[in-house]
Amino acid sequence: MEVHILSAGGESQESSRLYQQLNKAGYDVRWFRNKEVTKEELLKQRPDIMLVEKGPSEVDAMELLKAHEGVLSFPVVTVLLERNTEQLIAAFAAGASDVVDGSVPLEELVVRMEHLVRLFMRMNDGLPSEIIFEDLRIEPKSRRVFREGELIKLTPKEYDLLVYLAKHANTVCHRDAILQEVWGYDFATGTNVVDVYVRHLRKKIDRGRARKIIHTVRGTGYMMH
């Protein structure tokens, strides 16, 4: 597995615990400081997965991540100095696929990484060059979304959720199934994360339009029709 580490917390790859551990474990690891990477260069990266080390730096890795606007072709894991709700929310808002703290055991990190890579591949496996539902158009290769020809900017998770609903258009999508397929096995059940993300998605996809395409199936889940 090719792993890229975008670091705001270390001055060199030798000072990166993640780099040392993953390299020793046999992974193909590339390390670079976020100050040395432009937004354009980030979009050109093609690893299996990227880890973002967030540390005490004048350059915020989260701000750099926002440059991709949901079009990266790989999952991103943010590694925080210490886990707290405010930074976790900020990391997901910036486009992270998962968030861990710096003390995460290597074994757990590897399981999360491999799971995310499989999940990301499954979400994009067998997709056509375009997914079209009425005036909604999704381009899986570029991960861009259009409604009535207007480009809609989505976060990675909003995009994944939309693709899942579009692939199951005119079919009721249960909340538990959405959690499993879009967030994966280790996301805590019993939360309202699906409802929150559907609300975000509706604001971008349906708000201000006469025809609404994302609908609630009371007590069950959601459906695109």
C-alpha positions in Angstrom: 0.0 0.0 0.0 1.3 3.4 -0.9 0.9 5.9 2.0 1.6 9.6 1.8 2.1 11.6 5.0 1.4 15.3 4.9 3.0 16.7 8.1 2.5 19.8 10.1 3.9 18.3 13.2 7.4 17.3 12.3 10.5 18.9 10.8 11.7 15.7 9.1 10.5 12.2 8.3 12.9 10.9 11.0 10.8 12.9 13.6 7.5 11.4 12.3 6.5 8.4 14.4 4.0 7.4 11.7 6.6 7.5 9.0 9.0 5.4 11.0 6.4 2.8 12.1 4.8 2.4 8.7 8.1 2.3 6.8 9.4 -0.4 9.2 6.1 -2.3 8.7 6.9 -2.5 5.0 4.6 0.2 3.6 5.6 2.4 0.7 5.7 5.7 2.6 6.3 9.2 1.3 6.6 12.1 3.8 6.5 15.8 3.1 5.8 18.9 5.0 2.6 20.7 4.2 4.5 24.0 3.8 6.3 22.5 0.8 3.2 21.4 -1.0 0.9 23.6 -3.1 -2.8 23.1 -3.5 -2.1 22.0 -7.1 0.5 19.5 -6.1 -1.9 18.0 -3.5 -4.5 17.4 -6.2 -1.9 15.5 -8.3 -1.0 13.0 -5.5 -2.1 9.4 -6.2 -1.4 7.4 -3.1 -3.7 4.6 -1.8 -4.3 6.8 1.3 -3.0 10.0 2.9 -2.3 10.7 6.5 -2.4 14.3 7.7 -0.4 15.0 10.8 -1.8 18.1 12.4 0.7 19.7 14.7 1.7 23.1 16.1 2.5 24.8 12.9 2.0 28.2 11.3 0.7 26.4 8.3 -2.6 24.6 8.9 -2.8 21.2 7.1 -6.5 21.4 7.3 -6.6 24.6 5.3 -4.5 22.9 2.6 -6.8 19.9 2.6 -9.8 22.2 1.9 -8.2 22.9 -1.5 -9.3 19.6 -2.9 -13.1 20.4 -2.5 -13.9 16.7 -2.3 -12.2 15.6 -5.5 -9.2 13.6 -4.2 -9.1 10.1 -5.5 -8.1 8.6 -2.2 -9.2 8.6 1.5 -7.6 10.9 4.0 -6.9 10.2 7.7 -6.2 13.2 10.0 -3.9 12.5 13.0 -4.5 15.0 15.8 -2.1 15.8 18.6 -4.9 15.1 21.0 -8.4 14.1 20.2 -11.1 16.6 21.0 -14.5 17.3 19.6 -13.7 20.7 18.1 -10.7 19.5 16.2 -12.5 16.3 15.1 -15.4 18.4 13.6 -12.9 20.7 11.9 -11.0 17.7 10.4 -14.2 16.2 9.0 -15.3 19.6 7.6 -11.9 19.9 5.9 -12.4 16.6 4.1 -11.0 13.9 6.4 -12.4 10.4 5.9 -11.4 9.4 9.4 -9.8 11.0 12.5 -7.5 9.5 15.1 -5.1 10.9 17.7 -1.4 10.7 17.7 -1.3 7.9 20.3 -3.2 5.5 18.1 -1.5 2.0 18.1 0.0 1.0 14.8 -2.2 -2.1 14.6 -5.4 0.0 14.9 -4.2 2.6 12.4 -3.4 -0.1 9.8 -6.9 -1.7 10.2 -8.5 1.7 9.8 -6.3 2.5 6.7 -7.0 -0.8 5.0 -10.7 -0.6 5.7 -10.9 3.0 4.3 -9.1 1.9 1.1 -11.5 -1.0 0.6 -14.5 1.2 1.4 -13.3 3.9 -1.0 -12.7 1.4 -3.8 -16.2 -0.2 -3.2 -17.9 3.2 -3.3 -16.3 3.8 -6.7 -16.2 0.2 -8.1 -18.1 -0.3 -11.3 -19.4 3.2 -11.5 -20.1 4.5 -15.0 -18.4 7.7 -16.4 -21.6 9.5 -15.3 -24.4 9.0 -12.9 -27.5 10.9 -14.0 -30.8 11.4 -12.1 -33.1 13.9 -13.8 -31.1 17.2 -13.7 -28.4 15.8 -11.3 -25.2 14.7 -12.9 -22.3 13.0 -11.0 -18.9 12.5 -12.5 -17.2 9.7 -10.5 -13.8 10.1 -12.1 -13.5 13.7 -11.0 -15.9 13.4 -8.1 -17.7 16.5 -9.4 -21.5 17.0 -9.0 -23.8 19.2 -11.1 -27.4 20.2 -10.8 -29.0 21.9 -13.8 -25.4 22.4 -15.0 -24.3 24.2 -11.9 -21.3 22.8 -10.1 -22.1 21.8 -6.5 -19.2 21.7 -4.1 -19.5 18.8 -1.6 -17.2 17.4 1.1 -16.0 13.8 0.5 -18.6 12.3 2.9 -21.4 14.4 1.3 -20.3 13.2 -2.1 -20.2 9.5 -0.9 -23.6 9.8 0.6 -25.0 11.4 -2.6 -23.5 8.6 -4.7 -25.0 6.0 -2.5 -28.4 7.5 -2.7 -28.1 8.0 -6.5 -27.0 4.3 -7.0 -30.1 3.3 -5.1 -32.5 5.9 -6.6 -36.2 5.1 -6.2 -35.3 2.6 -3.4 -35.6 3.2 0.4 -32.2 3.5 1.9 -32.2 2.5 5.6 -30.1 4.6 8.0 -28.1 1.5 9.2 -27.3 0.5 5.7 -26.1 4.1 4.9 -23.9 4.1 8.0 -22.4 0.7 7.0 -21.7 1.6 3.4 -20.8 5.3 3.6 -19.1 5.5 7.0 -17.9 1.9 7.6 -18.1 -0.7 10.3 -16.3 1.3 13.1 -18.5 4.4 13.1 -20.6 4.5 16.2 -24.2 3.5 15.6 -27.0 5.2 17.4 -25.8 8.6 16.3 -27.7 11.0 14.1 -24.7 11.5 11.7 -26.8 10.3 8.7 -29.6 12.8 9.4 -27.0 15.6 9.9 -25.3 14.9 6.6 -28.6 14.5 4.7 -29.5 18.0 6.0 -26.2 19.4 4.7 -26.7 17.6 1.3 -30.3 18.9 0.9 -29.0 22.5 1.4 -26.6 22.1 -1.5 -28.7 19.9 -3.8 -32.3 20.8 -3.2 -32.5 24.3 -1.6 -34.0 26.9 -3.8 -35.1 24.4 -6.4 -38.7 23.7 -7.3 -38.0 19.9 -7.6 -36.7 18.2 -4.5 -35.0 14.9 -5.1 -33.9 13.8 -1.6 -36.8 12.7 0.5 -37.3 11.3 4.1 -39.0 8.0 4.6 -40.3 8.5 8.1 -38.9 6.1 10.7 -36.8 4.3 8.1 -34.3 6.4 6.2 -34.1 8.3 2.9 -34.8 7.9 -0.8 -33.8 9.8 -3.9 -36.8 10.0 -6.2 
